[in-house]
Structure formats: C-alpha cells, structure tokens
C-alpha cells in the first residue's frame, strides 16, 4: 500500500502549513526535560537539538547510548508531529541506533532529517555529533501518524 498522498491538481489551493509544535510545553515534566534536551530548529523536514553529556552518562563516564537514542527519538518525533499537523499525533513505532564513538563531556547535537513524509507514517534519519562535529550515533525513527 502506498503511503504517499495522491497528487493534487495545480488548481487546488495549497494546504495550510502545520501549526508549530510547542516543544517546551510538550517537554515539561518528561524525560526530555530531565535529559536537558533543547530544540533549536523545528519543521516537519528537519529538527536540530542539543543535550548535555553531564548527567546523561553511564557508569564508565561515557554518554549513555540510551540518552543518545532518547535524543534521536525526541527530535524525530517532534518533526513527525509537525508533519502530522493539528488534530493528529505522531507515535514512534520503530527506532534503531548505531553508536560510533563515545563522548565524556560537552554538549551533543542531534539533527533529524526526513526520509519519508507520508499520510500514515513518517521516517527520519537522526545524526548525533559531538562539539567537534564527530559522529557519535546514527539513528532511524519511524512514527505512525494517528488521529
């Protein structure tokens, strides 16, 4: 089954842009807030955010892989929610992550880029890098759009 919207005639009016996602309100009292994740840029096609390493490490002192995965899922989910639009929700249904190297300090940056924006699903590649721009983690997230 195809997951892309049908073509619209050129005479049809363009769809109104989706209402912006209020990520700060959505993050209150959640893991997002606890991890210190902030969002700098947010659209359905691309989301950029950061997270401190401090407080998000495993016992050996390295950035916890689960924290990297949570950053990736957060950024991709916010993008999918922007794509879903008002009255709909985005729910993560699949996440995978490959950890390439560790980080012991500083702030990591994640960038989610759309791979597929359909009617019922949206998929993103999320790259997490350190302050020197070195790739720490590559993740892929698929969200189901409901509502």
C-alpha positions as CSV (number, residue, x, y, z in Angstrom):
1,X,0.0,0.0,0.0
2,X,1.4,3.4,-1.0
3,X,2.0,5.9,1.8
4,X,2.3,9.0,-0.2
5,X,-0.6,11.4,-0.7
6,X,-2.3,11.5,-4.1
7,X,-1.2,14.2,-6.5
8,X,-3.3,17.4,-6.2
9,X,-4.4,19.3,-9.3
10,X,-2.4,22.5,-9.9
11,X,-5.7,24.5,-9.5
12,X,-6.2,23.2,-5.9
13,X,-5.2,25.6,-3.2
14,X,-2.0,24.8,-1.3
15,X,-2.5,23.2,2.2
16,X,-2.1,25.5,5.1
17,X,1.2,24.9,7.0
18,X,1.0,22.8,10.1
19,X,0.8,24.7,13.4
20,X,4.2,24.8,15.1
21,X,4.9,22.2,17.8
22,X,5.3,23.8,21.2
23,X,8.2,21.6,22.2
24,X,8.8,23.5,25.5
25,X,5.2,22.8,26.7
26,X,5.4,19.2,25.5
27,X,8.7,18.6,27.4
28,X,7.5,19.8,30.8
29,X,7.8,17.1,33.4
30,X,9.1,14.5,30.9
31,X,12.3,12.6,30.1
32,X,13.0,15.4,27.6
33,X,13.3,17.9,30.4
34,X,15.2,15.5,32.6
35,X,17.8,14.9,29.9
36,X,18.2,18.6,29.3
37,X,17.2,18.3,25.6
38,X,16.6,21.7,23.8
39,X,15.3,22.2,20.3
40,X,16.8,24.9,18.1
41,X,15.1,24.4,14.8
42,X,11.8,22.6,14.2
43,X,10.0,21.7,11.0
44,X,8.5,18.6,9.5
45,X,11.6,18.2,7.3
46,X,14.3,19.0,9.8
47,X,14.8,19.3,13.6
48,X,18.0,20.3,15.4
49,X,18.5,20.0,19.1
50,X,21.1,19.6,21.8
51,X,21.7,17.7,25.0
52,X,24.4,17.9,27.7
53,X,26.7,14.9,28.3
54,X,26.8,15.7,32.0
55,X,24.1,13.9,33.8
56,X,23.5,11.6,30.9
57,X,26.4,9.2,31.2
58,X,26.7,5.5,32.0
59,X,29.0,4.3,34.9
60,X,32.1,4.4,32.8
61,X,31.6,8.1,32.3
62,X,30.6,8.0,28.6
63,X,27.4,9.4,27.2
64,X,24.8,6.7,27.7
65,X,23.6,5.0,24.5
66,X,20.0,5.3,25.8
67,X,20.4,9.0,26.1
68,X,21.6,9.3,22.5
69,X,18.6,7.1,21.5
70,X,16.2,9.3,23.5
71,X,17.6,12.4,21.9
72,X,17.2,10.9,18.5
73,X,13.6,9.7,19.2
74,X,12.7,13.1,20.6
75,X,13.9,15.1,17.6
76,X,12.4,12.7,15.1
77,X,9.1,12.6,17.0
78,X,8.8,16.4,17.1
79,X,9.4,16.5,13.4
80,X,6.8,13.8,12.8
81,X,4.3,15.7,15.0
82,X,4.9,18.9,12.9
83,X,4.3,16.8,9.8
84,X,1.1,15.2,11.3
85,X,-0.4,18.6,11.9
86,X,-3.3,19.8,14.2
87,X,-5.6,17.1,15.5
88,X,-3.2,14.3,14.8
89,X,-0.4,12.7,16.8
90,X,2.9,11.0,15.9
91,X,3.7,7.8,17.8
92,X,7.2,6.1,17.5
93,X,6.9,2.6,16.2
94,X,10.5,1.7,15.4
95,X,13.9,3.1,16.5
96,X,17.3,1.8,15.8
97,X,20.6,3.3,16.6
98,X,24.3,2.6,15.9
99,X,26.8,4.1,18.3
100,X,30.0,5.0,16.6
101,X,32.1,6.6,19.4
102,X,31.7,8.0,22.9
103,X,31.6,11.4,24.5
104,X,32.7,12.3,28.0
105,X,31.9,16.0,28.2
106,X,30.3,18.9,26.5
107,X,27.1,19.1,24.5
108,X,25.9,16.8,21.8
109,X,23.9,18.0,18.8
110,X,21.3,15.9,17.0
111,X,19.8,16.6,13.6
112,X,16.8,14.8,12.3
113,X,16.1,14.8,8.5
114,X,13.0,13.5,6.9
115,X,13.4,10.3,4.8
116,X,9.7,9.8,4.2
117,X,6.7,12.0,4.9
118,X,3.5,10.0,4.2
119,X,-0.1,10.0,5.2
120,X,0.3,7.3,7.8
121,X,4.0,7.2,8.6
122,X,7.0,9.5,8.7
123,X,10.6,8.3,8.9
124,X,13.7,10.2,9.9
125,X,17.5,9.8,10.0
126,X,19.0,11.3,13.1
127,X,22.7,12.0,13.4
128,X,24.2,12.9,16.8
129,X,27.6,14.6,16.8
130,X,29.9,16.0,19.5
131,X,31.2,19.6,19.7
132,X,34.0,18.8,17.2
133,X,31.4,17.6,14.7
134,X,32.4,13.9,15.0
135,X,29.5,11.5,14.5
136,X,28.6,9.7,17.7
137,X,25.4,8.0,16.7
138,X,23.3,7.4,13.7
139,X,19.6,6.5,14.3
140,X,16.5,6.0,12.3
141,X,13.0,6.5,13.6
142,X,9.6,5.7,12.1
143,X,6.5,7.2,13.5
144,X,2.9,6.3,12.8
145,X,0.6,9.2,12.3
146,X,-2.8,8.8,14.1
147,X,-5.9,10.8,14.6
